[in-house]
Amino acid sequence: MDAIGEVVIEPQYMEAEDFYNGFSRVRFNDRMVPIDSQGRLLLRNLFGYVGLFEEQLANVQLVQKWGYIDEKGRIAIPIQFSDAGDFSEGLAPVSIGGKFGFIDTAGVFVVQPQFNWAGEFQSGLAPASEGEVSGYVNRSGEWVIDPLFDECQPFQGDVAVVVRQGRWGLVDKTGKLLLLPQFDLLDDYANGEFFDGMAVAVQDGKYGFVSNTGEIAIPPQYDFAGDFGEGLALVETDGKFGFIDKTGKQAIQPGFVDAGVFSEGLAQVKYHHDKWGFMDTTGRLVIQPMFDAVLPYRDGLAWVSVDGKWGYVNGWGDWVWRER
């Protein structure tokens, strides 16, 4: 459906994902196949796996090998690699012969395979591994930040997450440690991922925040914390949820049994144990608690569920589309 609730692509698939960079993926003949906004399937070839489109190319797997297709579904870079990552800043990490290097969008090696592992370029640098240690290389494959860490993640602006002995810290593009590795690595959690310039940091079971300038902005002290959105973050203290600002000041007092992230001026909140509603950044309840489940607003709509049926509501709580 579109943003006003008009069905654009008729229901016909057993599974469908959100659109991203102009394409979704739908289940067709027991495979996930890209589909464009006009409802056209990219069916020139059927692959075991099709990734998301980044810089007009998506990685694909056929049997045990990988390559790339373009936005017409044509094979743009032949199936030949044992592993293949996403394109970013014009390059993608690929593995051949047991080693990783980087190719350009024409499939030509810009950095010859030589690393044990490599990730995507961000801010001109890419994480790479040599033996059991990791650092960062430039577009020529030269080490800019020596491999001194157990694990490195792609840069987020001017900082990147690095890991030593099971804890993460931050490094800048010169290799300077802005924050010594000291925060817990949590399973199934976006450790060190920045939202609104802040990242959740956990230490000894308590939650706080670090800034993208490498400072401990709010020392770990909460029982739980969610990502920042629109200048506010969800925090839990003694079983109650409220919101703080970037200085750590309590902006909305704890009084909810559960809550979510602010998006498009609204956050989902649960006052009681059964129903969800939405409030604004001042703490004013805008949409009364009436939903069994909700997701944050995106492009003016929020996904909601009532009595086992789901749909979308606008910023005033009016139904735009609902399951029949």
C-alpha positions as CSV (number, residue, x, y, z in Angstrom):
1,M,0.0,0.0,0.0
2,D,1.0,3.6,-0.4
3,A,1.0,6.3,2.3
4,I,-2.7,7.0,2.0
5,G,-3.7,3.4,2.2
6,E,-4.3,2.6,-1.5
7,V,-3.2,-0.9,-2.4
8,V,-0.4,-0.6,-5.1
9,I,0.7,-4.2,-5.2
10,E,-2.1,-6.7,-4.6
11,P,-1.7,-9.3,-1.8
12,Q,-0.3,-12.4,-3.5
13,Y,2.9,-13.4,-1.6
14,M,3.4,-15.5,1.5
15,E,6.0,-13.1,2.7
16,A,7.1,-9.6,1.9
17,E,9.7,-7.2,3.3
18,D,9.9,-3.5,3.6
19,F,11.1,-1.5,0.6
20,Y,14.8,-0.4,0.7
21,N,16.6,1.6,-2.0
22,G,13.6,1.1,-4.3
23,F,13.2,-2.6,-3.9
24,S,11.5,-5.1,-1.6
25,R,11.9,-8.9,-1.4
26,V,9.0,-11.3,-1.6
27,R,8.7,-15.0,-1.3
28,F,8.2,-16.5,-4.8
29,N,8.5,-20.3,-5.4
30,D,10.0,-20.6,-1.9
31,R,12.8,-18.1,-2.7
32,M,13.1,-14.4,-1.7
33,V,13.0,-12.4,-5.0
34,P,13.5,-8.7,-5.4
35,I,10.4,-6.7,-6.5
36,D,10.3,-3.0,-7.6
37,S,7.8,-0.4,-6.6
38,Q,5.7,-1.2,-9.7
39,G,5.3,-4.8,-8.6
40,R,7.8,-6.2,-11.2
41,L,9.8,-9.3,-10.0
42,L,13.5,-9.5,-10.9
43,L,13.2,-13.0,-12.4
44,R,16.0,-13.2,-14.9
45,N,17.7,-15.7,-12.6
46,L,16.6,-17.5,-9.4
47,F,19.3,-17.4,-6.8
48,G,19.6,-19.1,-3.4
49,Y,20.0,-15.7,-1.8
50,V,19.6,-12.1,-2.9
51,G,20.9,-9.3,-0.7
52,L,19.8,-5.7,-0.5
53,F,20.6,-3.2,-3.2
54,E,23.5,-0.9,-2.3
55,E,24.8,1.5,-4.9
56,Q,22.6,-0.1,-7.6
57,L,24.1,-3.6,-7.0
58,A,23.0,-6.5,-4.8
59,N,25.1,-9.5,-3.8
60,V,23.6,-12.9,-4.9
61,Q,24.5,-16.5,-4.1
62,L,24.2,-19.4,-6.6
63,V,25.0,-22.8,-5.0
64,Q,28.2,-21.9,-3.0
65,K,29.5,-18.9,-5.0
66,W,28.6,-15.2,-5.0
67,G,28.3,-12.4,-7.5
68,Y,26.2,-9.3,-8.1
69,I,23.1,-8.3,-10.0
70,D,22.0,-4.9,-11.2
71,E,18.6,-3.3,-10.8
72,K,17.3,-5.0,-13.9
73,G,18.1,-8.4,-12.4
74,R,21.0,-9.0,-14.8
75,I,24.3,-10.5,-13.6
76,A,26.6,-7.4,-13.4
77,I,29.6,-9.1,-11.8
78,P,30.0,-12.9,-12.5
79,I,29.3,-15.5,-9.8
80,Q,32.8,-16.4,-8.7
81,F,33.5,-15.4,-5.1
82,S,33.3,-17.5,-1.9
83,D,32.0,-14.5,0.0
84,A,30.8,-11.0,-1.1
85,G,29.7,-8.0,1.0
86,D,27.7,-4.9,0.1
87,F,29.0,-2.0,-2.0
88,S,29.9,1.2,-0.1
89,E,31.8,4.2,-1.4
90,G,32.2,2.4,-4.7
91,L,33.9,-0.7,-3.4
92,A,32.8,-4.1,-2.0
93,P,34.7,-6.7,0.1
94,V,34.9,-10.1,-1.6
95,S,36.7,-13.4,-0.9
96,I,38.4,-15.6,-3.4
97,G,41.0,-18.3,-2.7
98,G,40.4,-17.9,1.0
99,K,41.5,-14.3,1.1
100,F,39.5,-11.0,1.1
101,G,40.1,-8.0,-1.2
102,F,38.0,-5.2,-2.7
103,I,36.4,-4.8,-6.1
104,D,34.9,-1.8,-7.8
105,T,31.4,-1.7,-9.4
106,A,32.9,-3.2,-12.6
107,G,34.1,-6.2,-10.7
108,V,37.8,-5.3,-11.0
109,F,40.1,-5.8,-8.0
110,V,41.2,-2.5,-6.6
111,V,42.8,-4.2,-3.6
112,Q,44.0,-7.7,-4.3
113,P,42.9,-10.5,-2.0
114,Q,45.2,-10.6,1.0
115,F,43.1,-10.3,4.2
116,N,41.6,-13.0,6.4
117,W,38.4,-10.9,6.5
118,A,37.3,-7.4,5.3
119,G,34.2,-5.2,5.9
120,E,32.6,-2.2,4.1
121,F,34.2,1.2,3.5
122,Q,32.9,4.1,5.5
123,S,34.6,7.5,5.7
124,G,37.4,6.2,3.5
125,L,38.4,3.3,5.7
126,A,37.4,-0.3,5.9
127,P,37.9,-2.9,8.7
128,A,40.1,-5.8,7.8
129,S,41.8,-8.7,9.6
130,E,45.3,-10.1,9.4
131,G,45.5,-13.4,11.2
132,E,43.7,-13.1,14.5
133,V,43.8,-9.3,14.7
134,S,42.0,-6.4,13.0
135,G,42.6,-2.8,12.0
136,Y,41.6,-0.4,9.1
137,V,42.9,-0.1,5.6
138,N,42.5,2.7,3.0
139,R,41.3,2.3,-0.6
140,S,44.8,1.2,-1.6
141,G,44.8,-1.6,0.9
142,E,47.4,0.0,3.1
143,W,47.1,-0.2,6.9
144,V,46.1,3.2,8.3
145,I,45.2,1.9,11.7
146,D,47.4,-1.1,12.6
147,P,45.7,-4.4,13.3
148,L,45.7,-4.3,17.1
149,F,42.2,-5.3,17.9
150,D,40.2,-8.5,18.2
151,E,37.4,-7.0,16.1
152,C,36.7,-3.8,14.2
153,Q,33.4,-2.4,12.9
154,P,32.9,0.0,10.0
155,F,33.3,3.7,10.8
156,Q,30.3,5.8,11.8
157,G,31.3,9.2,10.7
158,D,34.6,10.0,12.5
159,V,34.5,7.1,15.0
160,A,34.4,3.3,14.9
161,V,33.8,0.5,17.4
162,V,36.8,-1.7,18.2
163,V,36.8,-4.7,20.5
164,R,39.5,-6.1,22.8
165,Q,39.0,-9.0,25.2
166,G,35.2,-9.0,24.8
167,R,34.7,-5.3,25.4
168,W,34.2,-2.4,23.0
169,G,35.5,1.1,22.8
170,L,35.9,3.8,20.2
171,V,38.7,4.8,17.9
172,D,39.0,7.8,15.5
173,K,40.3,7.9,12.0
174,T,43.9,8.5,13.1
175,G,43.9,5.4,15.2
176,K,43.6,7.2,18.5
177,L,41.6,5.4,21.1
178,L,38.9,7.9,22.2
179,L,37.5,5.4,24.6
180,L,39.3,2.4,25.9
181,P,37.4,-0.9,25.3
182,Q,35.3,-1.2,28.5
183,F,31.7,-1.7,27.6
184,D,29.9,-5.1,27.5
185,L,29.2,-6.9,24.2
186,L,25.6,-8.0,24.3
187,D,24.3,-10.8,22.1
188,D,21.7,-9.8,19.5
189,Y,22.4,-6.1,20.2
190,A,23.7,-3.2,18.1
191,N,26.8,-2.6,20.3
192,G,28.1,0.9,19.8
193,E,25.6,1.9,17.0
194,F,24.9,5.6,17.1
195,F,21.5,7.1,16.9
196,D,21.0,10.9,17.1
197,G,24.7,11.1,17.9
198,M,24.5,8.8,20.9
199,A,25.1,5.1,21.5
200,V,23.9,2.9,24.3
201,A,26.8,1.7,26.5
202,V,26.5,-1.2,29.0
203,Q,28.9,-1.7,31.9
204,D,28.3,-4.3,34.6
205,G,24.7,-4.6,33.7
206,K,23.9,-0.9,33.9
207,Y,23.0,1.2,30.8
208,G,24.3,4.7,29.8
209,F,25.4,6.5,26.7
210,V,28.5,7.6,24.8
211,S,28.6,10.4,22.3
212,N,30.0,10.3,18.8
213,T,32.8,12.5,19.9
214,G,34.1,9.7,22.1
215,E,32.9,10.9,25.5
216,I,30.9,9.1,28.2
217,A,28.0,11.5,28.0
218,I,25.8,9.7,30.5
219,P,27.5,7.2,32.8
220,P,25.9,3.7,33.0
221,Q,23.3,3.9,35.8
222,Y,20.0,2.6,34.4
223,D,18.5,-0.8,34.4
224,F,17.8,-0.5,30.7
225,A,18.1,2.2,28.0
226,G,16.9,2.5,24.4
227,D,18.3,4.4,21.5
228,F,18.0,8.2,21.3
229,G,15.5,9.7,18.9
230,E,14.7,13.3,18.4
231,G,16.8,14.3,21.4
232,L,15.2,11.8,23.9
233,A,16.0,8.3,25.0
234,L,14.0,5.7,26.9
235,V,15.4,4.6,30.2
236,E,14.2,2.2,32.9
237,T,14.6,2.6,36.6
238,D,13.1,0.3,39.2
239,G,10.7,-1.2,36.6
240,K,9.4,2.1,35.4
241,F,10.1,3.7,32.0
242,G,10.7,7.4,31.3
243,F,12.8,9.6,28.9
244,I,16.0,11.6,29.4
245,D,17.7,14.2,27.2
246,K,21.3,14.2,26.0
247,T,22.5,15.8,29.3
248,G,21.0,13.0,31.3
249,K,18.2,15.2,32.6
250,Q,14.8,13.5,33.1
251,A,12.7,15.0,30.4
252,I,9.6,12.7,30.9
253,Q,9.2,11.2,34.3
254,P,9.1,7.4,34.7
255,G,5.5,6.2,34.8
256,F,5.2,3.7,32.0
257,V,5.3,-0.1,32.1
258,D,6.9,-0.1,28.7
259,A,7.8,2.4,25.9
260,G,9.7,2.8,22.7
261,V,11.8,5.2,20.6
262,F,10.7,8.7,19.5
263,S,10.1,8.9,15.7
264,E,8.3,11.7,13.8
265,G,7.5,13.4,17.1
266,L,5.8,10.4,18.7
267,A,6.8,7.4,20.9
268,Q,4.8,4.3,21.7
269,V,4.0,4.0,25.5
270,K,2.1,1.5,27.6
271,Y,0.5,2.9,30.7
272,H,-1.0,-0.4,31.8
273,H,-0.1,-4.0,31.1
274,D,-2.5,-4.5,28.2
275,K,-2.7,-1.5,25.7
276,W,-0.4,0.8,23.8
277,G,-0.8,4.4,22.8
278,F,1.5,7.3,21.6
279,M,2.7,10.5,23.3
280,D,4.6,13.5,22.0
281,T,8.0,14.8,23.2
282,T,6.4,16.9,26.0
283,G,4.9,13.7,27.5
284,R,1.3,14.6,26.3
285,L,-0.7,11.5,25.3
286,V,-1.7,12.1,21.7
287,I,-3.3,8.7,20.8
288,Q,-5.1,6.9,23.6
289,P,-4.0,3.4,24.6
290,M,-6.0,1.1,22.4
291,F,-3.6,-1.2,20.6
292,D,-2.3,-4.7,21.5
293,A,1.1,-4.1,19.7
294,V,2.7,-1.2,17.9
295,L,5.8,-0.1,16.0
296,P,7.4,3.3,15.7
297,Y,6.1,5.9,13.1
298,R,7.8,5.9,9.7
299,D,6.8,8.1,6.8
300,G,3.7,9.3,8.7
301,L,2.3,5.9,9.6
302,A,2.6,3.4,12.4
303,W,1.9,-0.3,12.3
304,V,-0.5,-1.4,15.0
305,S,-2.4,-4.5,16.0
306,V,-5.9,-4.9,17.7
307,D,-7.6,-8.2,18.4
308,G,-5.3,-10.2,16.2
309,K,-5.7,-8.0,13.2
310,W,-3.2,-5.4,12.1
311,G,-3.1,-2.2,10.1
312,Y,-1.7,1.3,9.9
313,V,-2.7,4.6,11.7
314,N,-1.7,8.1,10.9
315,G,-0.3,10.7,13.4
316,W,-3.8,11.4,14.8
317,G,-4.6,7.7,15.4
318,D,-7.0,7.4,12.4
319,W,-6.9,4.1,10.5
320,V,-5.4,4.4,7.0
321,W,-5.5,0.7,6.3
322,R,-6.6,-2.3,8.3
323,E,-6.7,-6.0,7.9
324,R,-10.2,-7.4,7.1
